[in-house]
Amino acid sequence: MDSLEKRHRLRALAVATSGPSDGHPLSHVSAAALHELPMLHPDLSLVHVTTGRASGGSIRAHRHLHAAPLDIDEVVEVDDMRVTSIERTAVDVATMGSFDQALVVFDAALRMSADRTVMADLLAGRRRQSARNARRALPFADAASESVGESWSRAQMIDAGLPTPTLQREFTVDGQKYRCDFGWEELLVGEFDGLHKYGRLRGADESATDVVIREKLREDRLRAEGITVVRWTWSTLEERRLVPLLRPWLKKFGLLAA
């Protein structure tokens, strides 16, 4: 959870324990912050709550009150606060955003053991137009995606019609296994280099430099086996440069029509 989401979590807790919330559960991005459900570029300007009623919604001050039905199993407790369930929260967030944002939150929800069927059933009851991006994203959602950056990368690939990679693809070189973010057959590997990765891969006695060196050696071994490694960063995704980066390699290896 980044600093903005942490601050929003504190604001949401303040609203939930004060008069303006009227005991309604936190929902949408506010529930996501309580669940620590990763999101892509969420709008955290308002604290969101849902009434459980079909009418009476409003936006005032720093609170968005959503008028929408809530089943009893769609409300849970997190840190003694009433919030919408992981499945309901993911669907609410997904229906408010783009395809990229929807895929990110669905991947994250599945990673946190959300039920895909429950999310599909919730989407079936939503208005067709507002749920269009979410309905398109859910079938592509994959719990194997380990971060917002990896999910956003895949969303851009899907949008461009690129061949779908295997996630967390394992290669064995000289008896040693190497796990990569994305793999296309035995030919091409894609690696998203986010800051989280180096923290996750860092051993107890390793510096950040040690991790970078180890990653470079791993990449050299893969290349020695004839596997091409393509890397990108957050700025590649922000500037929408991922597809132009991957397309020539996919064409070169016959994985995409020329």
DAQUI-V796645 format. One record per helix or strand of 3 or more residues. SS is the DSSP state (H for helix, E for strand). FROM is the first residue (numbers start at 1). LEN is the number of residues. Records with the same first field share a line. If there is no record, write none. Layout:
SS=FROM-LEN ; FROM-LEN
//
This chain:
H=3-14 ; 19-3 ; 28-8 ; 72-3 ; 86-10 ; 99-13 ; 116-9 ; 132-7 ; 148-12 ; 195-7 ; 208-17 ; 234-5 ; 242-11
E=47-6 ; 58-3 ; 63-7 ; 75-4 ; 81-4 ; 166-8 ; 176-9 ; 188-5 ; 228-5
//
